[in-house]
Amino acid sequence: MSVLPATGSAIKMGGVNQAYTNVAPTAGANINLSATLGANYGGKAAGSQISLSSTFGGKTAPYTYS
């Protein structure tokens, strides 16, 4: 488990995806944060606008953030 960074300057989309799904994104892969991570882990409706820092920052994720 890991704690995600709480600042927008440090947090990254691929790292958040990996911290929640344990799947490292490949170069050029589409990461649907709203539809996948927002809906399943962030408590947001799919398609809604989310902020990485306010939605995921400072939270504990089940896998390593890198």
N, CA, C and O of each residue as an XYZ file, in Angstrom:
264
protein
N       0.843     -1.170      0.000
C       0.000      0.000      0.000
C       0.885      1.227      0.000
O       2.014      1.205      0.490
N       0.352      2.288     -0.555
C       1.114      3.524     -0.623
C       0.180      4.711     -0.445
O      -1.028      4.607     -0.653
N       0.757      5.827     -0.060
C       0.003      7.069      0.037
C       0.361      7.914     -1.169
O       1.537      8.178     -1.421
N      -0.652      8.340     -1.916
C      -0.411      9.146     -3.109
C      -0.044     10.568     -2.719
O      -0.534     11.077     -1.711
N       0.805     11.214     -3.496
C       1.174     12.606     -3.209
C      -0.071     13.488     -3.194
O      -1.022     13.237     -3.935
N      -0.065     14.505     -2.363
C      -1.232     15.383     -2.231
C      -1.088     16.678     -3.019
O      -1.929     17.565     -2.880
N      -0.065     16.814     -3.831
C       0.114     18.043     -4.605
C       0.018     17.770     -6.088
O       0.503     16.747     -6.573
N      -0.602     18.675     -6.802
C      -0.770     18.527     -8.250
C       0.540     18.494     -9.004
O       0.610     17.921    -10.091
N       1.582     19.095     -8.451
C       2.852     19.114     -9.157
C       3.579     17.780     -9.071
O       4.489     17.525     -9.860
N       3.197     16.929     -8.131
C       3.912     15.671     -7.931
C       3.131     14.448     -8.397
O       3.735     13.416     -8.690
N       1.829     14.534     -8.473
C       1.009     13.370     -8.784
C       0.943     13.167    -10.302
O       0.923     14.136    -11.060
N       0.910     11.911    -10.736
C       0.877     11.633    -12.177
C      -0.177     10.581    -12.492
O      -0.423      9.672    -11.700
N      -0.787     10.716    -13.649
C      -1.908      9.859    -14.031
C      -1.536      8.378    -14.051
O      -2.257      7.549    -13.493
N      -0.430      8.045    -14.682
C      -0.024      6.640    -14.765
C       0.257      6.055    -13.404
O      -0.044      4.887    -13.155
N       0.832      6.849    -12.517
C       1.114      6.378    -11.163
C      -0.151      6.118    -10.373
O      -0.229      5.140     -9.631
N      -1.148      6.985    -10.524
C      -2.432      6.784     -9.844
C      -3.099      5.522    -10.377
O      -3.606      4.708     -9.606
N      -3.095      5.364    -11.690
C      -3.679      4.164    -12.303
C      -3.019      2.901    -11.760
O      -3.708      1.944    -11.406
N      -1.700      2.891    -11.692
C      -0.989      1.716    -11.204
C      -1.245      1.475     -9.711
O      -1.341      0.328     -9.276
N      -1.355      2.534     -8.943
C      -1.578      2.396     -7.504
C      -2.929      1.758     -7.186
O      -3.077      1.104     -6.154
N      -3.909      1.944     -8.061
C      -5.240      1.366     -7.816
C      -5.498      0.075     -8.568
O      -6.288     -0.749     -8.107
N      -4.857     -0.130     -9.711
C      -5.151     -1.317    -10.518
C      -4.022     -2.330    -10.551
O      -4.234     -3.475    -10.950
N      -2.819     -1.928    -10.135
C      -1.615     -2.752    -10.192
C      -1.231     -3.111    -11.626
O      -0.599     -4.139    -11.867
N      -1.613     -2.261    -12.570
C      -1.267     -2.446    -13.972
C      -0.505     -1.204    -14.425
O      -1.031     -0.092    -14.387
N       0.727     -1.403    -14.849
C       1.531     -0.294    -15.340
C       1.054      0.078    -16.744
O       0.977     -0.788    -17.615
N       0.733      1.350    -16.974
C       0.277      1.736    -18.307
C       1.417      1.673    -19.320
O       2.570      1.952    -18.992
N       1.086      1.310    -20.531
C       2.079      1.296    -21.601
C       2.126      2.679    -22.242
O       1.163      3.442    -22.153
N       3.221      2.994    -22.873
C       3.371      4.296    -23.524
C       2.260      4.500    -24.540
O       2.000      3.626    -25.367
N       1.609      5.643    -24.480
C       0.545      5.971    -25.408
C      -0.808      5.393    -25.060
O      -1.773      5.595    -25.797
N      -0.901      4.670    -23.939
C      -2.178      4.071    -23.549
C      -3.137      5.141    -23.046
O      -2.714      6.119    -22.430
N      -4.410      4.958    -23.305
C      -5.435      5.862    -22.791
C      -5.810      5.428    -21.376
O      -6.141      4.268    -21.131
N      -5.750      6.377    -20.460
C      -6.147      6.109    -19.079
C      -7.419      6.901    -18.821
O      -7.383      8.132    -18.794
N      -8.518      6.231    -18.635
C      -9.791      6.893    -18.397
C      -9.981      7.087    -16.904
O     -10.656      6.295    -16.247
N      -9.384      8.141    -16.375
C      -9.448      8.357    -14.937
C     -10.875      8.507    -14.445
O     -11.233      7.936    -13.415
N     -11.690      9.257    -15.155
C     -13.058      9.469    -14.704
C     -13.867      8.170    -14.780
O     -14.526      7.788    -13.813
N     -13.814      7.507    -15.916
C     -14.617      6.309    -16.111
C     -14.112      5.120    -15.310
O     -14.912      4.316    -14.830
N     -12.811      4.995    -15.158
C     -12.245      3.836    -14.465
C     -11.947      4.137    -13.007
O     -12.571      3.567    -12.111
N     -11.005      5.022    -12.767
C     -10.591      5.282    -11.400
C     -11.573      6.169    -10.651
O     -11.850      5.926     -9.477
N     -12.100      7.187    -11.307
C     -13.047      8.074    -10.642
C     -14.302      7.347    -10.209
O     -14.776      7.525     -9.087
N     -14.839      6.530    -11.095
C     -16.077      5.809    -10.797
C     -15.860      4.686     -9.789
O     -16.694      4.479     -8.908
N     -14.763      3.967     -9.906
C     -14.543      2.807     -9.047
C     -13.875      3.124     -7.716
O     -14.150      2.460     -6.716
N     -13.003      4.127     -7.688
C     -12.216      4.382     -6.484
C     -12.379      5.784     -5.917
O     -12.131      6.001     -4.731
N     -12.789      6.732     -6.737
C     -12.860      8.117     -6.293
C     -14.248      8.591     -5.913
O     -14.412      9.722     -5.457
N     -15.254      7.740     -6.094
C     -16.612      8.122     -5.754
C     -17.207      9.158     -6.695
O     -18.128      9.878     -6.309
N     -16.706      9.249     -7.914
C     -17.186     10.215     -8.905
C     -17.960      9.484     -9.998
O     -17.662      8.333    -10.314
N     -18.935     10.146    -10.562
C     -19.683      9.563    -11.676
C     -18.808      9.540    -12.923
O     -18.044     10.472    -13.173
N     -18.926      8.470    -13.700
C     -18.168      8.371    -14.942
C     -18.499      9.559    -15.828
O     -19.667      9.907    -15.997
N     -17.489     10.171    -16.384
C     -17.671     11.315    -17.260
C     -17.608     12.655    -16.547
O     -17.583     13.701    -17.195
N     -17.581     12.634    -15.216
C     -17.494     13.902    -14.487
C     -16.054     14.386    -14.445
O     -15.118     13.595    -14.564
N     -15.887     15.680    -14.276
C     -14.550     16.260    -14.198
C     -13.975     15.962    -12.817
O     -14.651     16.126    -11.801
N     -12.710     15.521    -12.794
C     -12.068     15.232    -11.522
C     -10.713     15.940    -11.469
O     -10.155     16.328    -12.495
N     -10.213     16.093    -10.278
C      -8.884     16.645    -10.057
C      -8.045     15.550     -9.422
O      -8.459     14.950     -8.430
N      -6.879     15.284     -9.976
C      -6.028     14.235     -9.413
C      -5.723     14.509     -7.946
O      -5.848     13.617     -7.107
N      -5.329     15.726     -7.638
C      -4.928     16.034     -6.271
C      -6.079     15.938     -5.285
O      -5.942     15.311     -4.235
N      -7.224     16.558     -5.612
C      -8.310     16.562     -4.638
C      -9.036     15.224     -4.561
O      -9.561     14.875     -3.504
N      -9.078     14.473     -5.646
C      -9.765     13.181     -5.634
C      -8.890     12.063     -5.079
O      -9.373     11.223     -4.319
N      -7.611     12.042     -5.447
C      -6.746     10.932     -5.069
C      -5.592     11.311     -4.139
O      -5.066     10.451     -3.433
N      -5.199     12.565     -4.129
C      -4.043     12.992     -3.342
C      -4.204     12.767     -1.846
O      -5.240     13.099     -1.269
N      -3.192     12.211     -1.231
C      -3.200     11.951      0.198
C      -3.922     10.678      0.600
O      -3.949     10.335      1.782
N      -4.507      9.971     -0.354
C      -5.227      8.737     -0.041
C      -4.310      7.519     -0.139
O      -3.315      7.521     -0.863
N      -4.669      6.497      0.601
C      -3.906      5.258      0.575
C      -4.433      4.370     -0.547
O      -5.638      4.139     -0.644
N      -3.546      3.880     -1.381
C      -3.900      3.006     -2.498
C      -3.421      1.592     -2.188
O      -2.460      1.413     -1.440
N      -4.089      0.580     -2.761
C      -3.729     -0.804     -2.450
C      -2.403     -1.280     -3.019
O      -1.844     -2.264     -2.535
N      -1.888     -0.598     -4.039
C      -0.635     -1.014     -4.673
C       0.373      0.131     -4.643
O       0.031      1.251     -4.266
N       1.587     -0.142     -5.031
C       2.659      0.834     -5.002
C       2.459      1.934     -6.026
O       2.165      1.664     -7.190
N       2.618      3.169     -5.592
C       2.566      4.321     -6.492
C       3.972      4.556     -7.015
O       4.916      4.673     -6.233
N       4.118      4.627     -8.333
C       5.438      4.908     -8.896
C       5.310      5.712    -10.163
O       6.318      6.048    -10.785
